[in-house]
């Protein structure tokens, strides 16, 4: 099944947006980030004149909601905030009070991506949409180093796994050419206190690579390091890696690399092929088992 269809189809408004996205191109984007982005654009399109009359473009709406989603995702486990908080974070991006009022009006009428839950309480209509918009905020910076630092801050936090994965996918868009490789390298070199026990950093990166549209050849060394670290642990059949759930997770990480752009697939396959003929029996056995 498509990775985003079940999520969007679970909500009537999102299902309508999904149908609009499909109708425009007679197909659906394969990446969740792209699919959710087109859903936001379809939502804006439903009331194009209404939004445009106050100067709210699809990009501006996405950035404003992203500021709010980032705050909610990191600070409010319930997903619900009061009206004052909504205004505060919308104003970070929307400088015109009329624009802020327009977003709140859509929410009050339960006709927006943000919806009123009664008694001046608001929340996004689906958590996955909140995660996507938080991802947009994570990459909303012109300096790739700042983007990488922001992503590294959340890399090992399970709460931020989905926003981070989609954020890396967004960085692979053609319009952001040149940013992704540096950010991947920055993430791989970030601190991981338990890295010698469990490669959480590398496993998060494999999931993120599967969300990417494309990768430059200069990303190959980084992907090879990721694949090698995961294979190293998989080869340790004693100790912690004798547990079936961990071995399954490590195999799934290689499966993610197989679903990634060609550059990542080739890098992972190169690591496996090199180890198939390794003098180290455990590594050779691990590579054959993964293949």
N, C-alpha and C positions, 0 to 999 in steps of 0.2 A: 504494500500500500504506500501511497505518497506520504512522506514524513509529516506534512502539514495539514493534509485534508481532514483527518479525524479530528484534529484540534479545532479547525475552523468550522467544521460541519456540526460541532456540538452546540453551537449557539446560532439562533435564527438570523441575527444581523450579520454575523460572520459568514454564515452559509450563503446569504444573499450576496455579500461581497465576493465570496469565492466564485459564485456563478458569474458575476460581472467580469472578474479577471479571466475566467475561462472563455466567456463570450468574446472578449476583445481579441484573444489570440488563438482560440480553439485548442489551447493547451495550457498546462500549468507549469510554472517554474519548478525545477527539481530541488532547489535549495530553499530551506525554510525562510531564511532572511529575505530572499528575493520575493518569495510568495507573500510574506507578511507586508513587505514594502508596497507591493502592488495592491494589497488589500487596503492599506491606508490611503493610497491614491484613489482607489475606487470609492472609498467612503467620502473623500473630498469631492469627487466627481458627482456624487449624488446631489450635492447642494453647491455646485460650482459658483453660481452667481452670489449665493448667500455668503460664502466664504470670501470670494474675491472682492466683494463690496467693502470689506474692511482691510484689504491688502494681505489676507492670509493665504499664502501659497501652500501646496502640499508639503514642500520642504520645510517651510516655517512651522506648519502645524506639527509635523513629525518631530522637529527639534524641540518645540515647546512641550509636547507630551513626553518626549524623551527626558527632559529635565525633571519632570514630575515622577515619571516611572523609575528613574534612577534613585530618587529619594525614597520612594515607597519600597522599592525592592531591597534596599540596604538597611532601612530603618523601621519598617512597619510590617511585621509578619502577617498581620491580618489582611493587609492590602487595602485598608480603608482609612481615609484621612478626612479632616474637616475642611470646610470651604476656605478658611483663612490660609491653610497650608497649600491648598490647590492654587489659590491666587498668588501666593508667595513664589512658588516655583514656576508658574506660567510666566510671571513677570521677569524672570531671568532672561527669557527669550523675547517675549511679547512686550514691547515698550509702550504700546498704545493700549490704554485701559479699555477701549472699545473692543479690541481684539480679545482681551481676557474675558470680557463679558460675553462675547460671541461663543467662545469655547464652553463657558459655564452654562450658557443658554442651551446649547446642544446637549450637554450632560443632564440638565434639569428635565429636558424633554425625553430623556432616555433614547436619544437618537444619535448618540456619539460613541466613540471608542471608549471614552470616559463616561460613566453614568452615575447619576444620583442614586444613592441607596436609602434615601429618606433622612429627615432630620439633619440636613446640611452635611451629610456624609457621602463621600465619593470614592469610587474605585473603578479600575479598568474592567471591561466586560469579560475578559478572560486572562488568566495568568500568563499564558504564552504570549499574548499581545503585550503585556507589561514587560515580559522578558525581552521581547524584540525591541521595544522602544528604549529600554534600559541599555541594550546593546548599541543602539544608535547613539545614545549619549556617550557611551564609552569611546566611540571613535570620532566624536564631534570635536576634533582639534586638528589644527593645521600641522602641528609638529609631530612627526611619527614617534619621536623619542618620548614625548608626553603621553601619546596614545599607549605605547608599549609599557610605560611606567604604570599607567592606570590599570591596564589589563593584568600586569604582574601582581599588582596589589590584591587582586581577587582570584588569582590563578588557582590557588589551593583550597578555596572556600567552596564547599559543595553547593551552597545557596546560589552562587554566581556561575555555576557550571554552564547552564544554558545561555544566559546573556553573553558569557565570554566566548562560547563556541560560535554563536551567531555573529558576534563582533568581529572575530577573525574572518569569518566568511564575508562580511561586508567589506573588509579591507582588500579582498581579492577582486572587487569590482574593477572594471577597466579604468574608471575615473580616478581610482586611487593607485594607479600604476606606480610601482617603486616603493610603496610603503610596507608591503606585507613581509618581504624577506627580512628586513631589519627588525620588525616587530617580533617575528618568530624567533629570531636569534636572541633577542632581548628576553623573551619569555623562557627560552630553554636555559639561559644563563642566570635566571632569577633564582633566589635562594629557596631550597626545599629541604627543611630540617630532617625529614624522614626519607629523603631520596635514596639512601642506601638500603632501605628496607622495602619501600614500595615506590615505584616511579610514577607518582601521581601527576607530576608535572608533564612527563612524556605522554601519559595516557590521556590527559586533558588535551594535549596538542593533537593527538591522532584524531580525536573526535572533532576538533576544530578544523583540521585539514579536510575532513570529509564534507565540510560545509563550503569549501572554497570553489570558486568558479575556475580559477587557473592559478598556476604558480610559475615563477620564472626559474630558469635553470640554476640560478644562483642560490635557490633554496634547497637544492639537492643535499649539500653537506649537512645542513641542519636536520633534514628528514632522516638521513642515514644515521645520525647520532641518536635520534629519537628511536628508530627501529632497532638499533644495536643495543640500546639500554633495555628495551623491553625484551629482546631475545635473551640477553644476559640473564635476566631474572627467570625467564621461562626455562632456561637450561638447568636451573638449580632445582632438581626434582626432590631434594630433601628440604627439611626446614619449612619455612613459611610457604614455599611454592608447591608443597605437596597437597595443599588444599584445593579442591576442585573449583570453588568459586573464583579464586584468584587466577587459576590457570585459564578458566573460561574468560575472565576479563582481559587477560593478556592476549588470548587468541582473537577476541573481539577487537582489540586495538589494531592488530594486523588486518582484520577485516575492514576496519575503518580506512586504513591506508589504501586498501584495494578499491575503495569507493571514492578515493580522492583523485584530484587531477593527475594527469599522466606523469608529471615530474615526480610527484610523491610516490606513485605506484612503482615507477622505475627504480627509485631510490630504495624502497623497501625490498623489492625483488633482488636488487644488487646485494643487499645485506644477507638475504636468505641464501642466494646462490653462492656467495663467498663462504658461508658457513657450512653448506652442504659438503664441501670438500675440506673442512677444517680438520686439523690434527686432533683437536679436542673432541672426544667422543660425545660428551654431553651437549656441546654446542651443535655438533653435526646432527645428533638425534633430534634436538629441539627444532632446528631448521627444517628437517624432513617432516617432523610432526606438524609444524605450522603450515607447510606447503600442502 
